[in-house]
Amino acid sequence: MKIRHLLQLLPLTLALPQLPAYAQAFPPAASCSAGTPVDEKGFVRIGGMDQWVRIKGSNCANPIVVLVHGGPGNPTTPFADKFYQSWEKDLTIVQWDQRGAGMTFGRTPLTDDIPLKIEELRDDGIEVARFAAKRFGKERVILLGGSWSSVLGVHMAKAAPGLFCGYISSSQLVGEFSDRRNIDATLALARAAGDQESISKIEALGPLPWTNPRNPGILRRVMRKYEAMSTEPVPKAWMGATAEYATAKYDADYAAGEDYSWLQFVGMKGDGIGSKIDLYKLGPKFDVPFYMVQGEQDLVTMPEPSRRYFDFIQAPYKEFVTVPRAGHDPNPPMVATQLRLLKKIGDCH
């Protein structure tokens, strides 16, 4: 059975590139002298398979941030040039399409009988971070995750603390994806608005635990509707993919990877990866500075559970930052707050 992820695909309508990105091997490492811009992309052998890596910044000597995408199955690589363009002056931004997603899925498709494992994704991420650090002569990099990747980032920071000089987590997912608290909060907003259509959709989902894999997506669409009423919208200029991703093949691979990864996350009977998340089981101790960024209007990972987990953890330094007019997904206030914290961490050879 295939289902579409709760996020809609961004429009992919630009011209086809002359050289298909799927044919691209990662370029050999070049010498880095201060002030030299970096713009590299291609496949790197990570975790036993070719995985798509994208590196960009205005100065190869800048601090490196490894940006871990969410979903699972929703790479940021197609539109990061627009979302994170303001970061390129101060940072070298490293991204990769996780196994089961985007370009990596297009290179090595996975079928539903091949489980997506957080341990494999964790090890992939650590390998990507080591690759980037070595490539630019650094000992450590900054780690950034959000939503699904806030979980993956916690696992990475726990497993390889010496590789990261700071972890910035946004929209921190702590336990199961669907929780009675965020269902009730969304239902309360719908009732206050007299929105019978949304009320009916939520009530029809029934009690937890859900066994229909479509239910979380139905709930998230209602959540997004109400988050949009009190958050700053994403500028139209940020939307849309860069040219190399505007192909029929990439569109198909993105959709297929999204379906595969989301089904792995929710499970056919509510028993996927998302149902097994419990970060408390990893223990409180972290050996890296830990920054948690929380949108005040987030209905998916609500402020109270995130704050409770923040209070639980122990780290050399930790900071909890709330962002007004921000919900679960990245928007200008969230991106600006992340950049401020990234610059605060700074270089960490």
C-alpha positions in Angstrom: 0.0 0.0 0.0 1.3 3.5 -0.9 0.3 6.8 0.8 1.4 10.3 0.2 3.3 12.2 2.9 1.4 14.9 4.7 3.6 17.6 3.0 2.7 18.6 -0.5 5.4 18.6 -3.1 6.8 22.0 -3.9 6.3 22.9 -7.6 9.0 21.6 -9.9 8.5 23.5 -13.1 11.9 24.8 -14.1 13.9 23.8 -17.2 15.7 20.5 -17.4 19.5 20.7 -16.7 21.9 19.6 -19.5 23.6 17.0 -17.3 21.3 14.7 -15.2 22.3 15.1 -11.6 21.9 11.3 -11.2 25.0 10.8 -13.3 27.1 13.0 -11.0 29.9 11.7 -8.9 31.1 13.9 -6.1 34.0 16.1 -7.3 37.5 15.5 -5.9 38.4 17.6 -2.9 40.0 21.0 -3.8 42.4 23.0 -1.7 40.6 25.5 0.5 41.9 29.0 1.0 40.1 31.6 3.0 37.6 33.5 0.9 37.1 30.7 -1.7 33.4 29.9 -2.3 32.3 26.3 -2.4 29.5 24.8 -4.4 29.7 21.0 -4.6 27.2 18.2 -5.2 27.2 14.6 -6.2 27.0 11.0 -4.9 29.2 9.9 -2.0 29.5 6.3 -0.8 27.8 6.5 2.6 26.6 3.5 4.6 27.2 1.1 1.7 25.2 3.0 -0.9 25.6 6.1 -3.0 24.0 9.0 -1.2 23.4 12.5 -2.6 25.4 15.2 -0.8 25.2 19.0 -1.4 27.7 21.5 0.0 27.5 25.3 -0.5 28.9 28.5 1.1 30.6 31.7 0.2 33.9 30.8 2.0 35.2 27.3 2.4 37.0 28.3 5.6 33.7 29.1 7.4 32.2 26.9 10.1 30.4 23.8 8.7 26.7 23.1 9.5 25.3 19.7 8.7 21.6 20.2 8.0 19.6 17.0 8.6 16.4 17.0 6.7 13.0 16.0 8.1 10.1 13.9 6.9 11.4 11.3 6.9 11.6 11.4 3.1 11.6 15.2 2.6 15.1 16.4 1.5 15.8 20.1 1.8 18.3 20.0 -1.1 15.8 21.0 -3.9 14.9 24.4 -2.2 17.7 25.0 0.4 19.4 27.5 -1.9 16.4 29.8 -1.4 15.5 28.9 2.2 19.0 29.2 3.5 20.6 31.6 1.2 21.1 34.1 4.0 23.3 31.5 5.8 25.9 31.1 3.0 27.8 34.2 4.0 28.8 32.8 7.4 28.5 29.1 7.0 29.3 26.2 4.7 26.0 24.3 4.5 26.1 20.5 4.1 23.0 18.4 3.3 22.4 14.9 2.2 19.3 13.1 0.9 18.8 10.3 3.4 18.5 6.7 2.4 14.9 6.3 1.2 14.6 9.9 0.0 15.2 12.1 -3.0 18.3 11.6 -5.1 19.5 8.8 -2.9 16.2 6.9 -3.4 16.5 7.5 -7.1 19.9 6.0 -7.2 19.0 3.1 -4.9 15.2 2.6 -4.6 14.0 0.7 -1.5 10.9 -1.5 -1.4 8.4 -1.6 1.4 9.8 -4.9 2.7 13.2 -3.2 3.5 12.8 -1.5 6.9 14.1 2.0 7.4 16.2 1.9 10.6 17.1 4.9 12.8 20.4 3.3 13.6 21.4 3.1 10.0 20.2 6.7 9.4 22.2 7.8 12.5 25.3 6.1 11.2 24.8 7.6 7.7 24.6 11.1 9.2 27.7 10.6 11.3 29.6 9.4 8.2 28.4 12.5 6.2 29.5 14.8 9.0 33.0 13.1 9.1 33.2 13.4 5.3 32.5 17.1 5.4 34.8 17.8 8.3 37.7 16.0 6.7 37.0 17.6 3.3 37.5 21.1 4.8 40.1 20.3 7.4 37.9 20.6 10.4 37.7 18.5 13.5 34.1 19.3 14.4 31.0 20.6 12.7 27.6 22.0 13.9 24.6 19.8 13.7 21.1 21.0 13.0 17.9 19.0 12.9 14.1 19.7 13.0 11.0 17.6 13.4 11.9 14.0 12.3 15.5 15.0 12.1 15.4 16.4 15.6 15.1 12.8 16.7 17.8 11.7 14.2 20.0 14.5 15.4 19.7 13.5 19.0 20.8 10.0 18.1 23.8 11.4 16.2 24.9 13.8 19.0 24.6 10.9 21.5 26.6 8.5 19.4 29.5 10.8 18.2 29.7 13.8 20.6 33.3 14.5 19.7 32.3 15.3 16.1 29.9 18.1 17.0 30.6 21.4 18.7 26.9 22.1 19.1 23.5 20.7 18.3 20.6 22.9 17.3 17.2 21.1 17.5 14.0 22.7 16.1 10.5 21.4 16.5 11.8 18.7 18.9 9.9 15.4 18.6 10.3 13.5 21.9 7.8 10.6 21.7 5.2 9.2 19.4 4.2 11.4 16.5 0.5 11.5 17.3 -0.3 12.5 20.9 -3.6 13.1 22.6 -2.4 16.6 23.7 -1.8 17.9 20.1 -5.0 16.3 18.9 -7.0 18.0 21.7 -5.3 21.4 21.1 -6.1 21.3 17.4 -9.7 20.2 18.1 -10.1 23.1 20.5 -9.0 25.6 17.9 -11.4 24.1 15.4 -14.3 24.2 17.9 -13.5 27.8 18.8 -13.7 28.7 15.1 -16.9 26.7 14.5 -15.0 24.7 11.9 -17.3 21.7 11.6 -15.5 20.2 8.7 -12.2 20.0 10.6 -13.9 18.9 13.8 -15.5 16.0 11.8 -12.2 15.0 10.3 -10.5 14.8 13.6 -13.3 13.0 15.4 -13.5 10.5 12.6 -9.9 9.4 13.3 -11.0 7.7 16.5 -9.0 7.0 19.7 -5.3 6.3 19.8 -3.5 4.1 18.9 -4.4 4.5 15.3 -4.1 1.6 12.9 -4.8 3.6 9.7 -1.6 5.0 8.2 -3.5 7.9 6.7 -4.6 9.3 10.0 -1.5 11.3 11.0 -1.5 13.0 7.6 -5.2 13.9 7.9 -4.5 15.4 11.3 -1.4 17.3 10.1 -3.4 19.0 7.4 -5.8 20.4 9.9 -2.9 21.4 12.2 -1.2 23.2 9.3 -4.4 25.1 8.6 -4.5 26.5 12.1 -0.8 27.1 12.4 -1.1 29.3 9.2 -3.5 31.6 10.9 -1.0 32.7 13.6 2.4 32.3 11.9 4.4 34.3 9.4 4.1 32.8 5.9 7.0 31.5 3.9 7.8 34.0 1.1 6.9 32.9 -2.4 10.5 33.6 -3.4 11.5 30.7 -1.2 9.3 28.3 -2.9 10.2 26.1 -5.9 13.2 23.9 -6.6 16.4 24.7 -8.3 16.8 23.6 -11.9 18.6 20.3 -11.4 15.7 19.0 -9.4 13.1 20.1 -11.9 12.9 16.9 -13.8 10.2 14.3 -14.3 12.5 11.6 -12.9 13.3 13.6 -9.7 9.6 14.4 -9.3 8.7 10.7 -9.5 11.6 9.7 -7.2 10.8 12.3 -4.6 7.2 11.1 -4.5 8.1 7.4 -4.4 10.7 8.1 -1.7 8.3 10.2 0.3 5.7 7.4 0.1 8.2 4.8 1.2 9.7 6.8 4.1 6.4 8.0 5.4 4.9 4.5 5.4 8.0 3.3 7.2 7.5 6.1 9.8 3.8 5.6 10.5 3.6 1.8 9.8 0.7 -0.1 8.3 -0.9 -0.5 11.7 0.5 2.5 13.5 3.6 0.4 14.4 6.3 2.3 12.4 9.4 4.1 13.5 7.3 7.0 14.8 5.4 4.8 17.3 8.7 3.7 18.9 10.3 7.1 19.5 11.2 7.7 23.2 14.2 10.0 23.6 14.1 9.7 27.4 15.3 6.1 27.0 18.6 7.5 25.7 19.3 9.1 29.0 19.8 12.7 30.0 23.5 13.2 29.4 24.8 15.0 26.3 28.5 15.9 25.8 27.7 18.7 23.3 26.1 22.1 23.8 22.3 21.7 23.1 20.1 24.4 21.7 16.4 23.8 21.4 14.3 26.1 19.1 10.5 25.9 19.6 7.8 27.7 17.5 5.2 29.1 19.8 2.4 28.1 17.5 3.7 24.5 16.8 0.8 22.0 17.1 2.8 18.9 16.2 5.7 19.2 18.7 4.1 21.5 21.2 6.1 23.8 23.5 5.3 22.0 26.8 6.6 18.5 25.9 9.7 20.0 24.2 10.4 22.1 27.3 10.0 19.1 29.6 12.5 17.2 27.6 14.9 20.2 27.6 14.7 20.3 31.4 15.5 16.6 31.5 18.7 16.7 29.5 22.1 17.6 30.9 24.7 19.3 28.6 27.8 21.4 28.9 25.6 24.3 27.8 21.9 24.3 26.9 19.5 27.0 25.8 15.8 26.9 25.1 14.5 29.5 22.6 10.9 30.1 21.7 10.0 31.7 18.4 6.9 33.9 18.1 4.8 33.6 14.8 6.4 30.2 14.1 4.8 26.8 13.9 6.2 23.4 13.2 7.7 24.0 9.7 10.5 26.4 8.9 9.5 30.0 8.2 11.4 33.3 8.3 11.4 33.8 12.1 12.5 30.2 12.6 15.3 30.4 10.0 16.5 33.7 11.4 16.6 32.3 15.0 18.5 29.2 13.8 21.1 31.4 12.0 21.6 33.5 15.1 22.4 30.4 17.2 24.6 29.0 14.4 26.7 32.2 14.5 26.7 32.1 18.3 28.3 28.6 18.1 30.7 29.8 15.4 33.8 28.0 14.3 35.0 25.0 16.3 38.1 23.5 14.7 
